[in-house]
């Protein structure tokens, strides 16, 4: 029983120290920098999922890739990725995710 208490104390101290090191950043720091044009509408520093059912035209002027999905809410089959400084059109698009 004498060993259990020091081991428990060491384990709790290690767990506390490990959680104290995790950095916490504000949500906006993760947004892409630049503009994402979706069907001629500009989204400045875009972040998240944009649902567009039907014809889709996108121009990515951000620092990160945008993922094009077949269906709504960015949870269907991935069609392609649109890299920085790329543009493309699709006859049928569903949604775009950018982080």
Backbone as ProteinMPNN parsed JSONL, in Angstrom:
{"seq_chain_A": "XXXXXXXXXXXXXXXXXXXXXXXXXXXXXXXXXXXXXXXXXXXXXXXXXXXXXXXXXXXXXXXXXXXXXXXXXXXXXXXXXXXXXXXXXXXXXXXXXXX", "coords_chain_A": {"N_chain_A": [[0.807, -1.189, 0.0], [2.048, 1.164, 0.542], [3.526, 1.823, -1.76], [1.565, 2.367, -3.661], [0.366, 4.875, -3.167], [2.463, 6.891, -3.645], [2.915, 6.312, -6.394], [0.434, 6.9, -7.511], [0.302, 9.634, -6.975], [2.466, 10.56, -8.528], [1.534, 9.819, -11.064], [-0.798, 11.403, -11.303], [0.363, 13.936, -11.162], [1.909, 13.914, -13.506], [-0.104, 13.701, -15.437], [-1.467, 16.124, -15.029], [0.572, 17.951, -15.696], [0.925, 17.297, -18.385], [-1.521, 18.027, -19.555], [-1.424, 20.737, -19.143], [0.351, 21.673, -21.003], [-0.82, 21.648, -23.491], [-1.547, 23.624, -26.223], [-3.915, 26.261, -26.661], [-5.784, 27.654, -29.127], [-7.453, 30.447, -30.604], [-10.509, 30.124, -32.527], [-10.597, 31.544, -34.988], [-7.98, 31.669, -35.786], [-7.429, 29.449, -37.22], [-8.629, 29.695, -39.652], [-8.617, 29.859, -43.229], [-6.414, 31.998, -45.039], [-7.151, 34.677, -47.074], [-9.245, 34.739, -49.999], [-12.158, 32.95, -50.936], [-13.921, 32.266, -53.708], [-17.169, 31.514, -54.478], [-19.433, 30.6, -56.796], [-19.417, 33.292, -57.797], [-19.561, 34.717, -55.425], [-17.864, 36.25, -52.827], [-15.92, 34.983, -50.157], [-14.314, 36.001, -47.438], [-11.342, 35.106, -45.766], [-12.164, 32.288, -45.367], [-13.833, 29.577, -43.624], [-14.784, 26.344, -42.756], [-17.806, 24.633, -43.82], [-19.475, 25.053, -46.9], [-22.515, 24.908, -48.424], [-23.638, 24.199, -51.631], [-25.903, 23.464, -53.817], [-26.187, 22.197, -56.983], [-25.066, 23.764, -60.069], [-21.619, 24.621, -59.872], [-19.097, 26.946, -59.356], [-15.85, 27.727, -58.539], [-13.223, 29.66, -57.169], [-10.148, 29.581, -55.749], [-8.438, 31.586, -53.761], [-6.83, 31.398, -51.526], [-4.599, 30.367, -48.842], [-4.682, 27.645, -48.536], [-5.932, 24.349, -49.412], [-9.176, 23.687, -50.808], [-11.84, 21.443, -50.33], [-13.942, 19.665, -52.444], [-17.171, 18.411, -52.307], [-19.551, 15.849, -53.162], [-22.172, 15.855, -52.164], [-24.465, 17.628, -49.916], [-23.524, 19.486, -46.923], [-20.872, 18.679, -46.595], [-20.306, 15.938, -46.195], [-20.429, 13.799, -47.887], [-19.333, 11.862, -50.72], [-16.027, 12.689, -51.748], [-15.22, 14.818, -54.369], [-13.054, 16.253, -55.512], [-10.061, 18.2, -54.896], [-9.398, 21.646, -54.536], [-6.744, 23.477, -55.068], [-4.625, 26.141, -53.678], [-4.838, 29.204, -55.453], [-6.203, 28.156, -57.654], [-8.869, 27.419, -59.968], [-12.132, 26.229, -60.886], [-14.947, 24.629, -62.495], [-18.011, 22.896, -61.97], [-20.579, 20.796, -63.125], [-22.439, 19.696, -61.433], [-22.411, 20.335, -58.127], [-21.947, 19.93, -54.594], [-21.01, 20.703, -51.959], [-18.478, 22.682, -50.314], [-15.515, 22.44, -48.452], [-13.335, 24.17, -46.343], [-10.502, 24.882, -44.386]], "CA_chain_A": [[0.0, 0.0, 0.0], [2.918, 2.334, 0.59], [3.922, 2.165, -3.121], [0.416, 2.816, -4.44], [0.127, 6.296, -2.992], [3.423, 7.688, -4.42], [2.704, 6.102, -7.831], [-0.767, 7.648, -7.864], [0.687, 11.049, -6.95], [3.303, 10.8, -9.707], [0.672, 9.708, -12.248], [-1.642, 12.599, -11.363], [1.226, 15.079, -11.482], [2.271, 13.809, -14.929], [-1.306, 14.01, -16.209], [-1.688, 17.562, -14.901], [1.602, 18.629, -16.478], [0.681, 17.045, -19.813], [-2.651, 18.833, -20.016], [-1.067, 22.153, -19.068], [1.207, 22.0, -22.137], [-1.621, 21.687, -24.713], [-1.854, 25.004, -26.589], [-5.29, 26.548, -27.041], [-5.793, 28.776, -30.053], [-8.797, 30.881, -30.969], [-11.022, 29.5, -33.739], [-10.301, 32.288, -36.204], [-6.59, 31.473, -36.19], [-7.37, 28.29, -38.102], [-9.278, 30.001, -40.924], [-7.736, 30.097, -44.372], [-6.148, 33.409, -45.285], [-7.42, 35.027, -48.458], [-10.643, 34.729, -50.418], [-12.705, 31.82, -51.683], [-15.061, 32.715, -54.508], [-18.099, 30.424, -54.779], [-20.5, 31.12, -57.664], [-19.263, 34.751, -57.85], [-19.716, 35.327, -54.107], [-16.575, 36.223, -52.134], [-15.868, 34.637, -48.737], [-13.005, 36.455, -46.96], [-10.812, 34.216, -44.721], [-13.221, 31.291, -45.187], [-13.614, 28.456, -42.723], [-15.949, 25.491, -42.585], [-18.502, 24.019, -44.947], [-20.407, 25.87, -47.663], [-23.349, 24.03, -49.237], [-24.067, 24.74, -52.911], [-26.485, 22.375, -54.594], [-26.36, 22.598, -58.371], [-23.828, 24.171, -60.73], [-20.65, 25.177, -58.929], [-17.889, 27.578, -59.869], [-15.061, 28.144, -57.384], [-11.867, 30.173, -57.337], [-9.504, 29.537, -54.446], [-7.348, 32.56, -53.598], [-6.405, 31.292, -50.134], [-3.325, 29.686, -48.625], [-4.928, 26.233, -48.269], [-6.808, 23.69, -50.378], [-10.597, 23.529, -50.521], [-12.287, 20.106, -50.73], [-15.249, 19.704, -53.08], [-17.949, 17.209, -52.007], [-20.664, 15.552, -54.047], [-23.448, 16.182, -51.523], [-24.562, 18.739, -48.971], [-22.956, 19.434, -45.578], [-19.481, 18.186, -46.614], [-20.195, 14.603, -45.618], [-20.621, 12.789, -48.927], [-18.123, 11.496, -51.465], [-15.159, 13.784, -52.181], [-15.028, 14.88, -55.82], [-11.698, 16.71, -55.806], [-9.56, 19.304, -54.072], [-9.062, 22.84, -55.299], [-5.581, 24.044, -54.391], [-4.476, 27.592, -53.702], [-4.722, 29.852, -56.761], [-6.824, 27.351, -58.699], [-10.307, 27.609, -60.159], [-12.748, 25.169, -61.667], [-16.404, 24.595, -62.482], [-18.617, 21.57, -61.969], [-21.987, 20.834, -63.515], [-23.184, 19.416, -60.2], [-21.596, 20.395, -56.911], [-22.738, 19.809, -53.396], [-20.506, 21.551, -50.892], [-17.04, 22.948, -50.279], [-14.973, 22.579, -47.099], [-12.014, 24.776, -46.267], [-10.154, 25.094, -42.98]], "C_chain_A": [[0.854, 1.258, 0.0], [3.343, 2.761, -0.819], [2.772, 2.746, -3.924], [0.223, 4.319, -4.335], [1.159, 7.148, -3.746], [3.239, 7.512, -5.926], [1.486, 6.877, -8.306], [-0.462, 9.147, -7.916], [1.521, 11.412, -8.171], [2.453, 10.768, -10.972], [-0.218, 10.938, -12.39], [-0.834, 13.837, -11.711], [1.611, 15.081, -12.957], [1.085, 14.162, -15.814], [-1.594, 15.506, -16.172], [-0.679, 18.341, -15.74], [1.355, 18.466, -17.972], [-0.472, 17.889, -20.326], [-2.34, 20.316, -19.987], [-0.258, 22.596, -20.278], [0.407, 22.147, -23.432], [-1.96, 23.134, -25.047], [-3.32, 25.145, -26.995], [-5.272, 27.794, -27.905], [-7.22, 29.19, -30.337], [-9.205, 30.295, -32.307], [-10.636, 30.226, -35.014], [-8.859, 32.114, -36.669], [-6.447, 30.323, -37.167], [-8.01, 28.555, -39.457], [-8.229, 30.197, -42.017], [-7.557, 31.601, -44.548], [-6.343, 33.688, -46.77], [-8.905, 34.993, -48.744], [-10.974, 33.46, -51.189], [-13.957, 32.319, -52.384], [-15.907, 31.493, -54.872], [-19.278, 31.021, -55.539], [-20.558, 32.655, -57.595], [-19.538, 35.452, -56.524], [-18.41, 35.139, -53.335], [-16.766, 35.901, -50.655], [-14.45, 34.956, -48.269], [-12.585, 35.619, -45.754], [-11.816, 33.112, -44.383], [-12.826, 30.177, -44.227], [-14.898, 27.659, -42.626], [-16.535, 25.004, -43.888], [-19.486, 24.996, -45.572], [-21.183, 24.938, -48.583], [-23.851, 24.777, -50.464], [-24.617, 23.584, -53.721], [-26.748, 22.885, -56.005], [-25.038, 22.963, -59.0], [-22.905, 24.893, -59.748], [-19.444, 25.716, -59.673], [-17.127, 28.09, -58.662], [-13.682, 28.599, -57.818], [-11.26, 30.269, -55.948], [-8.305, 30.477, -54.43], [-6.923, 32.604, -52.127], [-5.068, 30.579, -50.057], [-3.491, 28.19, -48.349], [-5.899, 25.656, -49.294], [-8.249, 23.653, -49.875], [-11.018, 22.162, -51.066], [-13.714, 20.211, -51.248], [-15.945, 18.363, -52.839], [-19.123, 17.072, -52.957], [-21.997, 16.016, -53.455], [-23.344, 17.344, -50.558], [-23.833, 18.442, -47.665], [-21.587, 18.761, -45.496], [-19.325, 16.809, -45.99], [-20.504, 13.498, -46.616], [-19.278, 12.502, -49.6], [-17.355, 12.74, -51.903], [-14.983, 13.705, -53.696], [-13.582, 15.223, -56.163], [-11.277, 17.736, -54.766], [-9.172, 20.449, -55.002], [-7.943, 23.56, -54.542], [-5.561, 25.557, -54.421], [-4.226, 28.096, -55.121], [-5.204, 28.979, -57.911], [-8.304, 27.712, -58.809], [-10.832, 26.488, -61.035], [-14.258, 25.324, -61.594], [-16.869, 23.151, -62.558], [-20.085, 21.722, -62.329], [-22.879, 20.605, -62.297], [-22.215, 19.432, -59.04], [-22.5, 20.307, -55.707], [-22.305, 20.771, -52.309], [-18.99, 21.667, -50.98], [-16.616, 23.098, -48.822], [-13.577, 23.18, -47.181], [-11.744, 25.089, -44.793], [-8.983, 26.031, -42.873]], "O_chain_A": [[0.425, 2.303, -0.49], [3.508, 3.957, -1.058], [3.013, 3.567, -4.809], [-0.06, 4.97, -5.341], [0.751, 8.074, -4.447], [3.393, 8.481, -6.67], [1.506, 7.453, -9.393], [-0.928, 9.843, -8.818], [1.306, 12.459, -8.781], [2.634, 11.602, -11.858], [-0.374, 11.46, -13.494], [-1.293, 14.692, -12.469], [1.637, 16.137, -13.589], [1.245, 14.843, -16.826], [-1.933, 16.091, -17.201], [-1.05, 19.296, -16.424], [1.558, 19.407, -18.739], [-0.399, 18.417, -21.436], [-2.94, 21.083, -20.74], [-0.187, 23.793, -20.555], [0.917, 22.725, -24.392], [-2.597, 23.813, -24.241], [-3.89, 24.24, -27.605], [-4.809, 28.854, -27.482], [-8.118, 28.347, -30.31], [-8.348, 29.999, -33.14], [-10.373, 29.581, -36.029], [-8.55, 32.385, -37.829], [-5.442, 30.232, -37.871], [-7.935, 27.698, -40.338], [-7.11, 30.64, -41.758], [-8.458, 32.38, -44.236], [-5.765, 33.009, -47.619], [-9.727, 35.192, -47.849], [-10.175, 32.968, -51.985], [-14.922, 32.739, -51.745], [-15.417, 30.555, -55.499], [-20.026, 31.839, -55.005], [-21.619, 33.235, -57.363], [-19.731, 36.668, -56.503], [-17.911, 34.022, -53.202], [-17.64, 36.455, -49.987], [-13.498, 34.275, -48.648], [-13.37, 35.437, -44.822], [-12.268, 33.011, -43.242], [-11.646, 29.876, -44.046], [-15.975, 28.223, -42.435], [-15.865, 24.963, -44.92], [-20.235, 25.678, -44.872], [-20.595, 24.256, -49.422], [-24.422, 25.862, -50.348], [-23.842, 22.796, -54.264], [-27.445, 23.881, -56.196], [-23.988, 22.526, -58.528], [-23.355, 25.671, -58.907], [-18.85, 25.034, -60.509], [-17.689, 28.813, -57.839], [-13.059, 28.014, -58.704], [-11.792, 30.954, -55.074], [-7.272, 30.181, -55.029], [-6.69, 33.671, -51.558], [-4.477, 30.23, -51.079], [-2.525, 27.532, -47.963], [-6.609, 26.403, -49.968], [-8.5, 23.597, -48.671], [-10.59, 21.773, -52.153], [-14.587, 20.77, -50.585], [-15.383, 17.306, -53.129], [-19.624, 18.061, -53.49], [-22.854, 16.518, -54.181], [-22.29, 17.959, -50.401], [-23.561, 17.285, -47.345], [-21.189, 18.317, -44.419], [-18.324, 16.538, -45.328], [-20.81, 12.373, -46.219], [-18.222, 12.869, -49.085], [-17.943, 13.716, -52.368], [-14.639, 12.654, -54.236], [-12.961, 14.568, -56.999], [-12.046, 18.09, -53.872], [-8.682, 20.232, -56.11], [-8.18, 24.175, -53.502], [-6.371, 26.187, -55.101], [-3.488, 27.479, -55.888], [-4.67, 29.054, -59.018], [-8.905, 28.237, -57.872], [-10.098, 25.881, -61.815], [-14.784, 26.049, -60.749], [-16.2, 22.296, -63.139], [-20.75, 22.66, -61.89], [-23.928, 21.232, -62.148], [-21.293, 18.618, -58.986], [-23.696, 20.584, -55.801], [-23.105, 21.553, -51.797], [-18.319, 20.864, -51.628], [-17.272, 23.794, -48.048], [-12.747, 22.753, -47.984], [-12.639, 25.504, -44.057], [-8.536, 26.337, -41.767]]}, "name": "protein", "num_of_chains": 1, "seq": "XXXXXXXXXXXXXXXXXXXXXXXXXXXXXXXXXXXXXXXXXXXXXXXXXXXXXXXXXXXXXXXXXXXXXXXXXXXXXXXXXXXXXXXXXXXXXXXXXXX"}
